[in-house]
Structures are given as C-alpha cells and as structure tokens.
Amino acid sequence: MSDYIYMLESHLSPDQNRAVAVVQRAAGEAGLNLFLTGGAMRDMRAGFRIRDLDFVVEGNALLLTKAVTAAGASLVSTDEARKSVALLFSGGVTAEIAMARREKPGRAGAKPQITPATIQEDLRGRDFTCNAIALSLNKASRGLLLDPLNGLADIERRELRGASPYAFYDDPGRLLRLIRFRVRLGFTVEERTQTQAANARESGVARSISGRVLGEELKQIAWEDSPAEILTLLEESQLLGLFSPALAGPKLNLPGILKLEKGVRLIPSDMFPRSARLGPFLSALTEKLSTRERQALAKAVDLSKSDLAEWQKLPARAKKLETALRSPRIRKPSQVYHLVSAAALDEILFLLYHSALKPVQDRLRNHFQKYLPAVQAITAEEWAQVEGAALSGDLKSSPKLQKARHEFITRRLDRRPPKPPPAPEETPAAAPAPQAAPAGNPPSQGSAGTPPRGSGWRTQPGAAPRRARASQSW
C-alpha cells in the first residue's frame, strides 16, 4: 500500500472511506481515471480534518451519477457545463465529482469556455498551488501523487501562492477565496501573490464577478468557523461591497456574527452539517439592513429559491421550537433532550442567537452541555442489552426497537443522582491527663487546679470552686 493511501485512509472518517470506495468502484466500472484532488489533499497534508471529498475524472463525470446514487448517495446538484455533480453520502459526507477541464476566461461578464483536459492540465489551471495536488485512485497507479506546481512545499511553509501570475484575472472570484483560505488555514500569502491580488483589485476586475460566484462564496463564508474575521478582511480589501454596498460601515453586524460563532461552537461539529449555518448567518449578517437592502443583497448574490426560502422562513420555524421549549410542561431533562434532538439545527442555532427567553437559552445549553454528553456516554454494551431485551421479547419491529431506546434514554436522563455518602463523624480527641505537681513544691497561683488571684473565684474546704456572685444589681 502506498504511504499516501495509508495517510489518506487514516485521515478519513469511516463514512468518508466508504464514500471513496463507492466512487472508486463506480469509476472503475465506467473505465474512467479517478483522482482525489483539491481541499481533501491539502487538508490531509496540512493536518486538518478533511471536510469534503473532491474527485476528478478524465472524462464525463456525469456518467458516474447513476452508479453512485444506486449505492446510496443523494444527488444535490448538477453542473452540465463543467460536467460535475455534488453528492451527499451517508453520515453527512459531502463530495463532488468533476470532469478534468480547462477553463478559458471569456470577456467581462461572459461565461468561460470549458473543454475536457488531462489531470495535469486541470491541476495547472487551479487557483492556488496548495489546491493543485492529486492522488491517483486507479488500480494501476493507486497511490501515485501528482504535484506539478510544488504545492506540497507551499503547504510545508504554510503559504498561499497563486498557481499562475494571471490567476486573479482569469477568475476574479479567487480574490474572495484568497481571503477565506487565509483565515481558515492560517497560512500567510506569498509576497508575489499579494502584489498580484492588489493589482487585480486596483484594476477593477472584481466588478466582473458573477452573482453565482458571489452566492457560492457567501455560502462558503457562512460555513466557515470564523466568518467575522473573513468579513473584516473583505471590508478592509474593499470587496465586501460586492455582496451589498449597504454592508459597508456601521451596518456590518460584526458583534452579531461573533455571537453566532459562539452558538456554533456550542454544537458538536460532527452533528452539525455546515449547510445548516446559512440561514442563521444571513439573518445575523443582514440584521441591520432594511427590507429593500435585504432584497437587493439576495438578488446580487443570486441565491437559489431553496436557499432563499430557508432563510426567509427560518424565523417562523424557529418560533415554534421556542414556544415548545418555553412551555412549563417541559420539566425533565429527557423532555428537553427528545425535543431538541428532533429539531432542525438551523432553528436551534437561530434561537441561540435571537431568543431573549432565559428558559429557552438554559434548556438549549443544558442539552448540549449535559444531556447530550450523558447519552453519548452510554456504552455499546448497554445498548446491546437494551436491543437484546427488546428483540428477545415482543419488540421485533424497528419502531418498537426505537421505542425501547427512547425509554432507556428517558430513564437514564431522569434518574436521580446517587446521594453522596455521609461524611464520617470526627471522634473528639481525648483531653490530656493533668500532670501531678512535684513533691515538696506547693502549686503556684494560676496553675492547673488553683484559681488565680483576683479571678473572682472563691473556694471552701472540700468544695469545688464556684463563681462569686456579681455585686452589681441588674
């Protein structure tokens, strides 16, 4: 096995490894050369978690759609011009399969001319060298690494370098991508690439960025972990106005975006698809805009009907969840857990940002900080006992098995914590025995057993000392 194949399989999750196997099998049956490219290779070499799988085939990638969807993947979108498909696999794994291509830029505002190409030509036409790396997944050359622009060295230096001196003129959308990658990866921008980007901005080529590219880039920003920093750098580079001139200045809601980032960090990343961030992000971003300004932004970035509907209907959907969470009938941890677990994640994130009701905020935070970890701590042996008991009895159908799991979670969350054992009583230390005075020496005044002079005590022969009555009258 190639070292790169071993490294790849070690970095991928089990669901991602299964997705790679499905695409690899489909490409082999279709007789197409398959390569893993782009962000997956970059993140693997840089030590980041691999978010998405980017495949390239030398040929028409659309030919793989039927075989891949038959294996369980869902088709998200199709780009006929670029012969590419976006897919969703089980476990929330996202992937794209694209044709190896050359893109020749057209005139200002015109669509580029797209023609099939080899994998080497495809890599040389990419945006940055760190994204111009490919790994062969073909049977004859499996594990062969392709790096025509020495991108591995730039990854080692943690540096962003343009793949071509004309990269920003060929595709002005790369000006936006440069800032986003700089924030996400924490890389510095190579000096010559900085100059090329500055010259491209001054020439005004950014004005030719299409609405489709702006919309895709805005979604990518929404899916990032630090969108506030990206927006700040876009404003400093005078590129934020491309999305909406109204966002420049005081209407840029950076405090709101930072608050939203805190809500995102509360939710475990493995259960939060990045696509669920778009609606809450757009709500926070446009919070200070007027209705007309929001409509102008939606038109400028060419949002799809589905994205637009999710954004516009989100407040009403989240209101229903807020009403349920604030109900006085919700008293037990299991009730909160089952309610929040069944809710849409964009609604949860919207309420973490917008809801001013303390019970709602407390219950959402308790769910992610207490109840969800408690359920995740249930061992495989405990689940096996639950399922074994269910299957051994009358609970053989899937709904009844789910009911058994539901009831087990309810009992686990609602059980009272065991009382701590009582603290052991401290045994009082025994008083030390009085020492006898040496023979022939009468006890001195003030010593043990003898009252000191002037102390107010008086003794009688054979009687214990007692306190003299006070002479004052009360």
C-alpha positions as CSV (number, residue, x, y, z in Angstrom):
1,M,0.0,0.0,0.0
2,S,1.2,3.5,-0.9
3,D,2.2,5.7,2.0
4,Y,-0.2,8.3,0.7
5,I,-3.1,5.9,0.6
6,Y,-2.4,4.8,4.2
7,M,-2.2,8.5,5.2
8,L,-5.5,9.2,3.4
9,E,-7.3,6.3,4.9
10,S,-6.0,7.3,8.4
11,H,-7.3,10.9,8.0
12,L,-10.7,10.0,6.6
13,S,-13.7,9.0,8.8
14,P,-15.3,5.6,8.3
15,D,-18.1,7.2,6.4
16,Q,-15.7,9.1,4.2
17,N,-13.7,5.9,3.5
18,R,-16.9,4.2,2.4
19,A,-17.7,7.1,0.1
20,V,-14.3,6.9,-1.5
21,A,-14.8,3.1,-2.1
22,V,-18.2,3.7,-3.7
23,V,-16.8,6.4,-6.2
24,Q,-13.7,4.3,-6.9
25,R,-15.8,1.3,-7.8
26,A,-18.1,3.3,-10.0
27,A,-15.2,4.9,-11.9
28,G,-13.5,1.5,-12.3
29,E,-16.7,0.0,-13.8
30,A,-17.1,3.0,-16.1
31,G,-13.4,2.8,-17.2
32,L,-12.6,6.4,-16.1
33,N,-9.4,7.5,-14.4
34,L,-10.2,8.8,-11.0
35,F,-8.2,11.2,-8.7
36,L,-8.8,12.7,-5.3
37,T,-7.8,16.4,-5.6
38,G,-8.2,19.9,-4.1
39,G,-9.1,20.6,-0.5
40,A,-9.0,16.9,0.6
41,M,-5.4,16.5,-0.4
42,R,-4.5,19.9,1.0
43,D,-6.1,19.3,4.4
44,M,-4.6,15.8,4.6
45,R,-1.1,17.2,4.1
46,A,-1.6,20.2,6.3
47,G,-3.0,18.1,9.2
48,F,-6.6,19.5,9.1
49,R,-9.8,17.5,9.3
50,I,-11.0,16.7,5.8
51,R,-14.3,18.4,5.2
52,D,-15.3,17.5,1.7
53,L,-14.2,15.0,-0.9
54,D,-13.2,16.4,-4.3
55,F,-12.9,13.9,-7.1
56,V,-11.8,14.5,-10.7
57,V,-12.2,12.0,-13.6
58,E,-10.6,12.2,-17.0
59,G,-13.9,12.1,-18.9
60,N,-17.6,12.9,-18.3
61,A,-18.2,12.7,-14.5
62,L,-22.0,12.7,-15.1
63,L,-21.6,9.1,-16.2
64,L,-21.0,8.0,-12.6
65,T,-24.1,9.6,-11.2
66,K,-26.4,6.6,-11.7
67,A,-24.0,4.1,-10.2
68,V,-23.1,6.3,-7.2
69,T,-26.7,7.1,-6.4
70,A,-27.7,3.5,-6.7
71,A,-25.1,2.8,-4.0
72,G,-26.9,5.1,-1.6
73,A,-25.7,8.6,-2.3
74,S,-28.1,11.5,-2.8
75,L,-27.8,13.9,-5.8
76,V,-27.5,17.5,-4.5
77,S,-26.9,19.4,-7.8
78,T,-25.6,19.0,-11.3
79,D,-23.4,21.4,-13.4
80,E,-23.9,20.4,-17.1
81,A,-21.3,22.9,-18.3
82,R,-18.5,21.6,-16.1
83,K,-19.8,18.0,-16.1
84,S,-19.8,17.8,-12.4
85,V,-22.2,16.6,-9.7
86,A,-22.4,17.4,-6.0
87,L,-23.4,14.4,-3.8
88,L,-24.4,13.6,-0.2
89,F,-23.4,10.3,1.3
90,S,-24.5,8.6,4.5
91,G,-23.1,10.1,7.6
92,G,-23.3,13.6,6.1
93,V,-20.3,13.1,3.8
94,T,-20.3,15.7,1.0
95,A,-18.4,15.1,-2.3
96,E,-18.1,16.5,-5.8
97,I,-17.1,14.5,-8.9
98,A,-16.0,16.8,-11.7
99,M,-14.5,16.4,-15.2
100,A,-10.8,17.3,-15.6
101,R,-11.1,20.5,-17.6
102,R,-9.5,23.7,-18.9
103,E,-11.4,27.0,-18.4
104,K,-10.6,29.8,-20.8
105,P,-12.0,33.1,-19.5
106,G,-14.4,34.9,-21.7
107,R,-15.0,38.6,-22.0
108,A,-16.0,40.6,-19.0
109,G,-19.2,39.1,-17.5
110,A,-19.2,36.2,-20.1
111,K,-19.1,32.6,-19.1
112,P,-15.7,30.8,-19.5
113,Q,-15.1,28.3,-22.3
114,I,-14.8,24.8,-20.8
115,T,-13.1,21.9,-22.5
116,P,-12.1,18.5,-21.4
117,A,-8.5,18.1,-20.3
118,T,-6.0,15.8,-18.6
119,I,-5.5,15.7,-14.9
120,Q,-2.1,17.5,-15.3
121,E,-3.8,20.3,-17.3
122,D,-6.6,20.5,-14.7
123,L,-4.2,20.9,-11.8
124,R,-2.1,23.7,-13.6
125,G,-5.3,25.7,-14.1
126,R,-6.3,25.8,-10.4
127,D,-6.3,28.8,-8.1
128,F,-3.5,28.1,-5.6
129,T,-0.7,25.7,-5.6
130,C,-1.9,24.0,-2.3
131,N,-5.1,23.0,-4.2
132,A,-3.2,21.7,-7.2
133,I,-2.3,18.3,-5.8
134,A,-3.9,15.0,-6.8
135,L,-3.8,11.3,-5.7
136,S,-4.5,8.6,-8.2
137,L,-7.2,6.1,-7.1
138,N,-6.8,4.0,-10.3
139,K,-6.0,0.3,-10.0
140,A,-2.7,0.5,-12.0
141,S,-1.4,3.7,-10.3
142,R,-3.2,3.7,-7.0
143,G,-1.3,6.0,-4.5
144,L,0.6,7.9,-7.1
145,L,0.9,11.6,-6.1
146,L,0.7,14.4,-8.7
147,D,2.1,17.8,-7.7
148,P,3.1,19.7,-10.9
149,L,3.3,23.1,-9.1
150,N,5.2,22.1,-6.0
151,G,2.2,22.6,-3.8
152,L,3.5,20.3,-1.1
153,A,6.4,22.6,-0.4
154,D,4.0,25.6,0.0
155,I,1.9,23.6,2.4
156,E,5.0,22.8,4.4
157,R,5.8,26.5,4.5
158,R,2.1,27.2,5.3
159,E,2.0,29.7,2.4
160,L,-0.7,30.6,-0.2
161,R,0.8,31.0,-3.6
162,G,-1.1,31.7,-6.9
163,A,-0.9,28.9,-9.4
164,S,-0.4,31.5,-12.2
165,P,0.6,35.2,-12.5
166,Y,-2.8,35.7,-14.1
167,A,-4.9,33.7,-11.6
168,F,-6.9,36.6,-10.4
169,Y,-7.5,38.0,-13.9
170,D,-8.6,34.6,-15.2
171,D,-11.1,34.2,-12.3
172,P,-11.6,37.3,-10.1
173,G,-13.6,35.2,-7.6
174,R,-10.2,34.0,-6.4
175,L,-9.7,37.4,-4.7
176,L,-12.5,36.4,-2.3
177,R,-11.2,32.8,-2.0
178,L,-7.7,34.0,-1.1
179,I,-9.0,35.8,2.0
180,R,-11.2,32.9,3.0
181,F,-8.4,30.4,2.8
182,R,-6.0,32.7,4.6
183,V,-8.4,32.8,7.6
184,R,-9.3,29.1,7.5
185,L,-5.9,27.7,7.0
186,G,-3.9,30.3,9.0
187,F,-1.5,30.5,6.0
188,T,0.5,33.6,5.0
189,V,0.1,35.0,1.5
190,E,3.3,34.7,-0.6
191,E,4.7,38.2,-1.4
192,R,4.3,38.0,-5.2
193,T,0.7,36.7,-4.8
194,Q,-0.1,39.7,-2.5
195,T,1.1,42.0,-5.2
196,Q,-0.9,40.2,-7.9
197,A,-4.0,40.4,-5.8
198,A,-3.6,44.1,-5.1
199,N,-3.0,44.9,-8.8
200,A,-6.1,42.9,-9.7
201,R,-8.3,44.8,-7.1
202,E,-7.0,48.1,-8.4
203,S,-7.8,47.2,-12.0
204,G,-11.4,46.7,-11.0
205,V,-11.7,43.1,-12.2
206,A,-13.7,42.2,-9.1
207,R,-16.7,44.0,-10.5
208,S,-17.0,41.3,-13.1
209,I,-17.6,38.5,-10.5
210,S,-20.9,36.9,-11.4
211,G,-23.8,36.7,-9.0
212,R,-23.5,32.9,-9.0
213,V,-19.9,33.1,-7.8
214,L,-20.8,35.7,-5.1
215,G,-23.6,33.5,-3.9
216,E,-21.4,30.4,-3.7
217,E,-18.7,32.4,-1.9
218,L,-21.2,33.8,0.6
219,K,-22.4,30.3,1.4
220,Q,-18.8,29.2,1.9
221,I,-18.2,32.1,4.3
222,A,-21.3,31.1,6.3
223,W,-19.9,27.6,6.6
224,E,-16.5,28.7,8.0
225,D,-15.7,28.7,11.7
226,S,-14.5,32.4,11.7
227,P,-16.8,34.3,9.4
228,A,-16.4,37.6,11.3
229,E,-12.7,37.7,10.6
230,I,-13.3,36.9,6.9
231,L,-15.9,39.7,6.7
232,T,-13.5,42.1,8.4
233,L,-10.7,41.4,5.8
234,L,-13.1,41.7,2.9
235,E,-14.2,45.1,4.2
236,E,-10.5,46.2,4.5
237,S,-9.9,45.0,1.0
238,Q,-12.9,46.9,-0.3
239,L,-14.5,43.7,-1.6
240,L,-17.4,43.4,0.9
241,G,-19.5,45.9,-1.1
242,L,-19.7,43.3,-4.0
243,F,-22.3,41.4,-1.9
244,S,-24.1,44.6,-0.9
245,P,-23.0,48.2,-0.7
246,A,-25.2,48.5,2.4
247,L,-22.9,46.2,4.4
248,A,-20.1,48.7,4.4
249,G,-19.6,50.7,7.6
250,P,-21.9,50.6,10.7
251,K,-24.5,48.2,9.1
252,L,-21.9,45.4,9.1
253,N,-23.1,43.4,12.1
254,L,-19.8,42.0,13.3
255,P,-20.9,41.7,17.0
256,G,-23.8,39.6,15.9
257,I,-21.6,37.4,13.8
258,L,-19.3,36.9,16.7
259,K,-22.3,36.0,18.9
260,L,-23.4,33.5,16.3
261,E,-19.9,31.9,16.2
262,K,-20.3,31.2,20.0
263,G,-23.5,29.4,19.3
264,V,-21.9,27.3,16.6
265,R,-19.1,26.3,18.9
266,L,-21.6,25.0,21.4
267,I,-22.9,22.4,19.0
268,P,-20.6,19.4,18.2
269,S,-19.2,19.7,14.7
270,D,-19.9,16.0,13.9
271,M,-23.6,16.5,14.2
272,F,-23.9,19.9,12.6
273,P,-23.8,20.0,8.8
274,R,-22.3,23.2,7.6
275,S,-25.2,23.9,5.3
276,A,-27.4,24.4,8.4
277,R,-25.4,27.6,9.2
278,L,-26.5,29.5,6.1
279,G,-30.0,30.7,7.3
280,P,-28.8,31.9,10.8
281,F,-25.7,33.5,9.2
282,L,-27.8,35.5,6.7
283,S,-30.2,36.6,9.4
284,A,-27.3,37.9,11.6
285,L,-25.5,39.4,8.6
286,T,-28.5,41.4,7.4
287,E,-29.9,42.2,10.8
288,K,-29.2,46.0,10.4
289,L,-30.3,46.2,6.8
290,S,-33.7,47.4,5.6
291,T,-36.1,45.1,3.8
292,R,-35.2,46.7,0.5
293,E,-31.5,46.3,1.2
294,R,-32.0,42.6,2.1
295,Q,-33.9,42.0,-1.2
296,A,-31.1,43.7,-3.1
297,L,-28.5,41.5,-1.5
298,A,-30.5,38.4,-2.2
299,K,-30.7,39.4,-5.9
300,A,-27.0,40.4,-6.1
301,V,-25.7,37.0,-4.9
302,D,-28.1,35.0,-7.0
303,L,-29.4,32.8,-4.1
304,S,-31.3,29.7,-5.2
305,K,-35.0,29.5,-4.4
306,S,-34.4,26.8,-1.8
307,D,-31.7,28.8,0.0
308,L,-33.9,31.9,-0.1
309,A,-36.9,30.1,1.3
310,E,-34.9,28.5,4.1
311,W,-33.6,32.0,5.1
312,Q,-37.0,33.7,4.9
313,K,-39.0,31.0,6.7
314,L,-36.4,30.4,9.4
315,P,-37.8,32.9,12.0
316,A,-41.3,31.3,11.8
317,R,-40.0,27.8,12.0
318,A,-37.8,28.7,15.0
319,K,-40.7,30.4,16.7
320,K,-42.5,27.0,17.0
321,L,-39.4,25.5,18.7
322,E,-39.1,28.4,21.0
323,T,-42.8,28.0,22.1
324,A,-42.2,24.4,22.8
325,L,-39.0,25.0,24.8
326,R,-40.6,27.7,27.0
327,S,-43.6,25.5,27.9
328,P,-44.0,24.9,31.7
329,R,-44.7,21.3,30.9
330,I,-41.1,20.8,30.0
331,R,-39.6,19.9,33.4
332,K,-37.5,16.8,33.0
333,P,-34.1,16.5,31.2
334,S,-35.4,13.8,29.0
335,Q,-38.2,16.1,27.7
336,V,-35.6,18.7,26.7
337,Y,-33.3,16.1,25.1
338,H,-36.0,14.5,22.9
339,L,-37.4,17.9,21.9
340,V,-34.1,19.4,20.9
341,S,-32.8,16.2,19.2
342,A,-35.8,16.2,16.9
343,A,-35.4,19.9,16.0
344,A,-33.7,21.3,12.8
345,L,-30.2,22.5,13.6
346,D,-30.7,25.8,11.8
347,E,-33.7,26.5,14.1
348,I,-31.5,25.7,17.2
349,L,-28.7,28.0,16.1
350,F,-31.2,30.8,15.3
351,L,-32.7,30.6,18.8
352,L,-29.2,30.5,20.4
353,Y,-28.6,33.8,18.6
354,H,-32.1,35.5,18.7
355,S,-34.1,34.2,21.7
356,A,-34.2,36.5,24.7
357,L,-36.1,34.0,26.9
358,K,-33.9,32.6,29.6
359,P,-35.7,29.2,29.9
360,V,-35.1,28.6,26.2
361,Q,-31.4,29.5,26.4
362,D,-30.9,27.4,29.5
363,R,-32.5,24.4,28.1
364,L,-30.6,24.6,24.8
365,R,-27.3,24.9,26.6
366,N,-28.2,22.1,29.1
367,H,-29.0,19.9,26.2
368,F,-25.5,20.3,24.6
369,Q,-23.5,20.6,27.8
370,K,-25.2,17.9,30.0
371,Y,-27.9,15.7,28.4
372,L,-26.3,15.0,25.0
373,P,-22.9,14.1,26.6
374,A,-24.8,11.8,29.0
375,V,-26.4,9.9,26.2
376,Q,-23.2,9.8,24.2
377,A,-21.6,8.2,27.3
378,I,-23.9,5.2,27.1
379,T,-21.6,2.2,26.3
380,A,-22.1,-0.2,23.4
381,E,-22.6,-3.0,26.0
382,E,-25.5,-1.1,27.5
383,W,-27.1,-0.5,24.1
384,A,-26.6,-4.2,23.3
385,Q,-28.5,-5.1,26.4
386,V,-31.4,-2.8,25.5
387,E,-31.6,-4.1,22.0
388,G,-31.2,-7.7,23.1
389,A,-34.0,-7.4,25.6
390,A,-36.2,-5.8,23.0
391,L,-35.6,-8.4,20.4
392,S,-36.0,-11.3,22.8
393,G,-39.4,-10.2,23.6
394,D,-42.3,-8.8,21.5
395,L,-40.3,-5.8,20.3
396,K,-39.1,-7.1,17.0
397,S,-40.1,-4.3,14.6
398,S,-38.0,-1.2,14.1
399,P,-40.5,1.2,15.6
400,K,-40.7,-0.8,18.8
401,L,-36.9,-1.1,19.0
402,Q,-36.7,2.7,18.7
403,K,-39.3,3.0,21.4
404,A,-37.1,0.8,23.7
405,R,-34.1,3.0,23.0
406,H,-36.2,6.1,23.7
407,E,-37.4,4.8,27.0
408,F,-33.9,3.8,28.0
409,I,-32.6,7.3,27.3
410,T,-35.5,8.7,29.3
411,R,-34.7,6.6,32.3
412,R,-31.0,7.4,32.1
413,L,-31.5,11.2,32.0
414,D,-34.3,11.4,34.6
415,R,-32.8,9.2,37.2
416,R,-31.8,10.9,40.4
417,P,-28.1,11.2,41.0
418,P,-27.0,8.9,43.9
419,K,-26.7,10.6,47.2
420,P,-23.2,11.2,48.4
421,P,-22.2,9.0,51.4
422,P,-22.4,10.8,54.7
423,A,-19.1,12.3,55.9
424,P,-17.6,10.2,58.7
425,E,-18.0,11.7,62.2
426,E,-14.9,13.0,63.7
427,T,-14.0,11.4,67.1
428,P,-13.2,14.1,69.6
429,A,-9.6,13.9,70.8
430,A,-9.2,12.8,74.5
431,A,-8.2,15.6,76.9
432,P,-4.7,15.2,78.2
433,A,-4.5,14.0,81.8
434,P,-3.3,16.7,84.3
435,Q,0.3,16.3,85.4
436,A,0.9,15.9,89.2
437,A,3.0,18.7,90.8
438,P,6.4,17.7,92.1
439,A,6.6,16.6,95.7
440,G,7.5,19.4,98.2
441,N,6.6,22.2,95.8
442,P,3.2,23.8,96.5
443,P,1.2,24.7,93.4
444,S,1.7,28.2,92.2
445,Q,-1.1,30.6,91.8
446,G,-2.8,30.4,88.4
447,S,-1.6,26.8,87.8
448,A,-3.9,23.9,87.0
449,G,-6.4,23.3,89.8
450,T,-5.7,26.5,91.5
451,P,-7.6,29.7,90.7
452,P,-5.5,32.7,90.0
453,R,-5.6,35.6,92.4
454,G,-8.2,38.2,91.6
455,S,-10.1,35.9,89.3
456,G,-13.4,36.2,91.1
457,W,-13.4,32.6,92.3
458,R,-13.6,31.5,96.0
459,T,-13.2,28.1,97.4
460,Q,-14.3,26.4,100.5
461,P,-12.7,23.4,102.1
462,G,-13.8,20.2,100.4
463,A,-15.9,22.1,97.8
464,A,-15.3,22.7,94.2
465,P,-14.5,26.2,93.1
466,R,-17.6,28.3,92.2
467,R,-18.0,31.7,90.7
468,A,-18.7,34.5,93.1
469,R,-21.9,36.4,92.5
470,A,-21.5,39.7,90.9
471,S,-22.1,42.5,93.3
472,Q,-23.8,44.7,90.7
473,S,-27.6,44.7,90.5
474,W,-29.1,44.2,87.0
